[in-house]
Amino acid sequence: MPRIGKSSEYDPHPPSVNPPKTINPRLKLKQSQSQKIEIAIKLNDGRRLQTQVNEHDQISKLIQFLQRENFQWENHFYFSTNEFPKREFKQFHLTFNQAKILTRTLLFLDRE
């Protein structure tokens, strides 16, 4: 196919034009809604409990969930995963999003 114009006139990177910044209302709605995360907790006595949390909730919400389930634990504990390398969650003020805890995660209740 023949080219139109000279090869020296061809600009492989045309100047970028900044489009006006308008926010799609549907996108804004989606960003404001946070994602639900399904968490399963394996307890020391062999039981397995499941709950749903918000991705912006703190890990301390799991402690509140365990209290509602009348689970008795020792003073020094933490949550961990069974993946390699093992991740330990001892800072309960982090959100699930900050800790990179994804949906359908199994957490173990471990003692220090």
N, C-alpha and C positions, 0 to 999 in steps of 0.2 A: 504494500500500500504506500503510495507516495506521501511524503511529508509536505506539510504546508508551512512555508516560512523557512528561515535559516536556522541551522542548529544552534547558532550563537544566541538566537532570540529565545530559545527554550529555557525556561526557568523551572528546574525540578522541584523547587520549594517556593511555591507562590507565597506572597506576603500574607501573614495571618490577619484575619479580620476578627476583631473581638465583637461577638454578637452581644446584644444587650442582655444583661443578666436578669432573667425572669425566672422565678421559681415555679416549677410545676406544682400545683396544689396537691396532686396525688402523691408526688414524691415527698412533699413536706409532711403529709399525713403519715406516710410509711415511716419516715425518719422519727416521728414523734412516738409511734407505737414501738414498744420494745418487744423483743422476742422472748417467748417462753422457753425455758430449759427444763428438761426432765432429768431428775437426779435420783439415783438409787444409792442408798447408804447401807453398807454391810456392817452390822454391829458385832461386837465381841462375842455375844452369845449365839451367833449364827443366824439371827434374824436379818431380814432384808426389808427395808422400808423405802417407799417411793414417794416423791413429791414433785411438784412443779414450782419453779421460781421464775422470777423475772431476771433478764440478763443484767439489769442495773441494780438488783438487790445485792446486799452484802452477804458474805458467807455466814455471818452470824444468824441469818434467817434460818439456816439449818439447825442451829442450836435451839432456836425457838420452836422449830418443828419437833425436835426430839423431846423437848419439855412437854409439848402437848401430847406426845405419845407416851408420856410417863416413863421415859427411859432414864435409868440412874447410871451415871458415869462417874469416873474419878476426876479429880481436879485437873490433872495435866493430861490433855489429849490434843489430838490434831487430826485432820483429815488427810488422806493420801490416795494416790491412784495406783493401779497395778500396771501401768505402762512402764516402759523402759526408756530412759531412766525414770525412776520413781519420783513423782512430784509430791511435795508435802505442803499443806496449807495450814500454817500456824498463825497467820495474820487474818483474823476474822473480819477486819474492817474493809478488806478488799471486795470489790464487786466481782461477780462471776465473769463479767466481761474482762475486767483487769487481770484476773487470774487465768484467763483463757480456758475456762471450764465450759465445754460445749454441751449440747443437749445429748441425752442418753449416756451420761457419764456415770460410772460406778465409783463411789468414794468409799474408802474404808475408814472406820473410826479406830485410830491407833492410840496407844498410850505412850507417853514419853518415858 
